[in-house]
Amino acid sequence: MLELKDKVAIITGARRGMGKSHALKLAKVGAKVVVSDISQEECQLVVDEIKKEKGEAIAVKCDATKKEEVDNMIKAAVDKWGKVDILVNNAGICQFKPFLELTEEEWDRTLNINLKGYFLCAQAAAKEMAKQKSGVIINIASVAMGQQGIGFPNIVHYCASKGGIVGMTEALAVELAPYNIRVNAISPG
């Protein structure tokens, strides 16, 4: 059985869906959880669920595309529990739109949230983890990144962002290994 007693885990995009499930499961196996997303109120509802089951958690409003908010999220974990052991990079969006109708703004928004947000969160968490000489970063990618030999229509911007996450994960796994920081991606779908 997985045991994460006294480990501190940050989950982005944790107010609903997979992120919420990750937060609840990590708390259930003993992690102290930072529930992070763009809505403080919705994060607090997840924290209340965790506390109802005798877990430890805090809610932190964070737009993962804004460095200052990301830094504040990491600071909240360190101020509360003294460290960051696990980052689950989960925040993201997927908007269906045919390629020929996709606007530059829609492209930029998707890559900003899905890729830049992961970069900012991974970098901020890794700076703390490097001080500790340990940590785990889990990036949520997708089967939509296209490595299965099939394409996914109407989400080219999403596919590009998730492919970027996989490339970033592979590079970070090598670059952060000397700090005993493991970096992996999982691809649901």
Buried (B, 14 or more C-beta within 10 A) or exposed (E): EEEBEEBBBBBBBBBBEBBBBBBBBBBBBBBBBBBBBBEBEBBBBBBEBBEEEEBBBBBBBBBBBEBEBBBBBBBBBBEBBEBBBBBBBBBBBBEEBEEEEBEEEBBEBBBBBBBBBBBBBBBBBBEBBBEBEEBBBBBBBBBBBBEEEEEBEBBBBBBBBBBBBBEBBEEBBEEBEEBEBBBEBEBEE
